[in-house]
Amino acid sequence: MSVKALKGFKDILPGEVETWQRIEQTARDIFQRFGFNEIKVPILEKTTLFKRSIGEATDIVEKEMYTFADRNGASLTMRPEGTAPVLRAYVEHGLQVKKPVQRLYTIGPMFRHERPQKGRLRQFHQLSAEVLGSGLAMLDAEVMAMAALVLRELGLTVSLEINSLGCRKCRPGFNQALVDFLAQHADKLCNDCERRRQTNPLRVLDCKNEHCREQYKNSPSILEHLCKDCREHFTEVRKNLDLLNIDYKVNSFMVRGLDYYCRTTFELLTDNLGAQSAVGAGGRYDGLVKQLGGPDVPGIGFALGLERLALLMEHQGLSSPESKADIFIAALGEEALNRAFILVHALRNAGLAATMDHQGRSLKNQMKQAGRMGASFTLIMGEEELSRNKVILRDMASREQQDLELSTDLSSWAADLKKIINQNPS
């Protein structure tokens, strides 16, 4: 019996990975425009990092983390999200000293042990962007605009929903109003919500059970309990989104699944992926850096899920094709095979995506191979051509052919061939 991938862990195959590359390249380009720098953080972290940041009463910490003891008995966790590791690195390396406001992003796999379904895997990948050192509402709008720009330049259509979760001053009043409301509906809640209302009542609003969601339609709104500062901040966020012509909808029931969020939260949603409607989400987490042992600086960030973005691009007909060769060399005969081996290397050095058939099969078979690889041009080298010190260049789209004279200066010859190919793209 062959060995297969673990449940919830997926191979990303040729034909799929090109779409992923496009997503990452687009995001990197846009992040650079906004002044962000990439940071790479470890997959493994101390478990306490996530308990302190995400919150012990969250589903992620209680049920979903891949946690184990190493040989020394230390509890380690495979990162379930990207913000906490980035903030740990920010504190550990004193990055606030280098820049008062740090703009950082990371790309990589995350791990959560949950029920696999379309767009939700146990190993999943995220683009995570964080801004540390500013609490301005204008920055909240800028971060949301950046996330929206990534999706727009990928050709995707999504909607933006925003909310405010208040702060430590105004949250207790809302929590108490919510606890009182839930007590009146305790007999109608699912088991998870019944447990959450005792330990972390805000989390009940994140329940996906339709029956529970129906109960919460009449629950208190966090927006009705905001303090003056949080109310003014949220008003400024909306004003700045309007200035940037960013469409959005206020959703007072959006709470997100992590304890560290405060004030602005947001989600980027699609109706094309079934139950997994969020392709990206984020929010403000003022106080989290201090909680992790660093300076008391505000922060805001978001994550985009690569699996869901790739699925959405496929659904909207935006998937990227497999990489194509610029030129395929069809060599006929032993001498031609040796010459082609040298020539293909020269073409690659010149910057062309060049490939060849190393087996010296028939011209018919090699032309079929060039077609399957999507080569724009084929260079045909046979004994007759080499006897005249020439090769045949064939445009695979127009089927036009031309003779080219070979040169002993392969570097210059390859550079000239590159110009011909670039002037006649298929």
HURA-V990932 format. One line per field, one symbol per residue. ss: DSSP state (a for helix, b for strand, c for the rest). phi: phi as a letter, one per 20 degrees, with the letter a starting at -180 (. if undefined). burial: 1 if it has 24 or more other ideal C-beta (glycine too) atoms within 12 Angstrom, else 0. Layout:
ss = ???
phi = ???
burial = ???
//
This chain:
ss = ccccccccccccccccaaaaaaaaaaaaaaaaacccbbcccccbbbaaaaaaacccccaaaaaacbbbbcccccbbbbccccaaaaaaaaaaccaaaacccbbbbbbbbbbcccccbccbccbbbbbbbbbbccccaaaaaaaaaaaaaaaaacccccbbbbbbcccaaaaaaaaaaaaaaaaacaaaccaaaaaaaaacaaaaaacccaaaaaaaaacccaaaaccaaaaaaaaaaaaaaaacccccbbcccccccccccbbbbbbbbccccccccbbbbbbbcccaaaacccccccbbbbbbbaaaaaaaaaacccccccccccbbbbbccaaaaaaaaaaaaaaaaccccbbbccccccaaaaaaaaaaccccbbbbbcaaaaaccbbbbbbcccccbbbbbccccaaaaaaaaaaaaaaccc
phi = .fedffgndcfdegndfffffffffffgffgffenedfcddffecfgfgeffefofeefgffcdfecbeefenfedcfgeaefgfffgfgffdlffffbfcddcbbcreccbecffbgnccfdcccecdcccocdffgfgfffffffffgfffenedcdddcbcemcffefgffgfffgfffffcgfdeffffffffedbgffffefeffffgffefdfgdgffdffgffffffffgffffffelefbcecfefcmdcfffblfcbcddcddcmfeeeeaaarecgnffffendfedfbbabcdefgffffffffemdfefggdefbddedcofffffffffffffffffoeedbbeeemffggffffffffemffccdeccgffffelccdddffeemfcbecefcfeffffffffffffffcfe
burial = 000000000100000001111111011001100101101010011110111111101111110111100000000111111111111111100011000011111111111111000011111111111111111010111111111111100101011111111110011001100110110010001101100110011111111100010011001111101110010011111101100001010111111111111111111111011001111111111111101101001111111111111111111001110001111111110001101111110111010101111001001001101100111111111100110001111111000000010100000011001101100001
//
